[in-house]
């Protein structure tokens, strides 16, 4: 366990049980979401590379704007 994670667990352990459970639920949901994304990318690495190449081509062709311009 990293020092930062230990520090977070120590801080959470001082909270009331219902807050601890709420934070634990958020962490578990985040871990499950990350697992799903990892599995999806593992099943389609060529698709992800194709999308990245397409995005770079659009950028090089001047078809993109910075986020500051989009706002």
N, C-alpha and C positions, 0 to 999 in steps of 0.2 A: 504494500500500500504506500502511495506517495505521501509525503509530508503534508501537502495541501489537502488531500482527501482526508487524512487523519484529522487535520485541523477542522475541516468541515464537519466530520462526524462528531468530533468533540463539541462543537458549537451546537449542532442539532440535538445532541443528547441532553442538553440543558433545557430544551423546549418542552412544552406540554405534549403528552402522548399523541393527541389529535394532530398537532402540527408536525410531529415526527412522522406520523403515518402519511400525512399529505405530501411531505417532501419525499418520503420513500416512494410513494406512488408516482410522483413526477420523475424521479430518477429511473425507476423501472420502466416507465413508459418511454423515456428517452433511450434507454438501452435497447428496448424492443424495436423502436423506430430505426435506430442505427443498424440493428441486425437486419431488418427488412431491406433497407437501402443497400447494405453490403451484399446481400443475397441477390438483389435485383441487378446491381452492377456486375456481379460475378457471372450472372447468366447472360449478360449482353455486353461484354467489353468492347466488341466491334461497333455496336450501336453508339456507345458513349464516345468512342474515338471519332466516329463519323460526325457526330453532333459537334464535337470540339473543332474538328477540321472545317466544318461548314461555318461555324461561328468565326473562326479566324479568317476564312476567305471573305466573309461579309465585312469584317472589320478592315481588312486590307483593301477592299474595294470601296471603302468609304461609306458603307451602308449602315453604319452604327453611329450612335451618339453616346457621349459620356452621360452618366447618371445625373450630373449637375444640369446638363442641357435638357434632359428629359423632364425635369421637374419644372 
